[in-house]
Amino acid sequence: MKLTRFLTAIACAVGFAWPVAAMQGRLVESQVTSAMVPGPVPISVYTPPGYDPKRPTPYPLLIQLHGGGGSNKNMTRMAELLDQAIVEGRIAPVVSVMPSAGRGFYMDFRDGSQKWETFVVRDLIAHMRRTTHVTPGREGTLVTGISMGGMGSLRMAFKHPEVFQAVAGMEPGIEPVLAFRDIQLRDRFWRSDALFQQIYGAPVDEAYWAANNPATIALKAPERLVGLSIYLEAGDQDLFFLHHGTEFLHRVLFDRGVAHEYRLVRGAEHVGASIAPRFLDAMTFLGRVLDPPKWIDAQVEATRSRMDEARKAAGYPITPVDPQRLRTR
């Protein structure tokens, strides 16, 4: 119980340690009723400065997932940072929502008693599309989260790439393994057997765990992730050793040729002052997804052409790159 209270305190503390300018957008709390979970579910909804429900172009939708033991109240600080990112031009104005999910991993429980993944992917997104002026499809639908929320965001995006255009997993609560039986004490000391069994079955259904493990999903079906914009990050001083799981996932993606951006932030902890700039970096990445920079220009194309000739002359096989595809990814 002491560890549980400590973890809850950490979850509630994430995002509250820094000064911030007055928020220019608007934050409103409400509820969503769903048969998928014990409800109703409290949510916090952020609308950006100048939000216009009648503007011709709908706003992108950013789903934010809190860490284990947190709640939609964590959105207060994250909305302030998102507001800052928008004001600074890091990301286009977006509508954002954070639901309360306790410590449920954003999972559909093995016994069917709670279905948090289905709630987010189906009911929450549908609710936001009914009640706010947001994109009606995959393009412009983004998901991010911290710790447990980072794990949930990656799993949802990897399992449902047809739903999400991009994912930014911050210090995700994932283990550096492909099979449940290989998890070491270092990577699970803060998660009890009871918690695993509540979610994955008692005893743990190892096949069900693997089917919901981001690294295993990426290993088995990397082709499904083509076109999904992926951002991973963790601090190298993470007190839960989550940088090991993040690095492991990075290697799986890298070895399978799945494009992504990865950052191991030197000196950064799981909590504290590093979270704010790291969140802003993640928003900058998502901003580039929504408004891709013109990095493939004439100089790049000319240099690629010369290097292709050099590779061919050396006998190294090349795969031609379509510059138009690179511009639009």
WOFEN-V226312 format. One line per field, one symbol per residue. phi: phi as a letter, one per 20 degrees, with the letter a starting at -180 (. if undefined). burial: # if it has 9 or more other ideal C-beta (glycine too) atoms within 8 Angstrom, else .. Layout:
BEGIN
phi->???
burial->???
END
This chain:
BEGIN
phi->.fffffffffgfegncdcfbfgfeecccebccebffbfcfefcddddfgmgcfdfgdfefddeddffgnebffffgffffffgffffenfbfgcecbceeclcemldefgemfccfffgffdffffffffdcecgecffnecbbadmgffffffffffecffedebcceekfedeebdcgfefeggdbfecfgffgffedocfgffffgffdegfffffebfffefneecccbaefdgfemffffffffgfffffemefadccdefmedfcoffffffffffffffffffcgfeeedffffffgfffffffffenefcdgdegffffdf
burial->......##.######.#..#..#.#.#....#.#.##.#.#########.#......##############################..##..########..#######...############.###..####....######################.###############..#......##......###.###..###.###.########..#..#..#########.#..##########.###.#.#.#.####..####..###.#############.........##..#...#..##..........#..##..
END
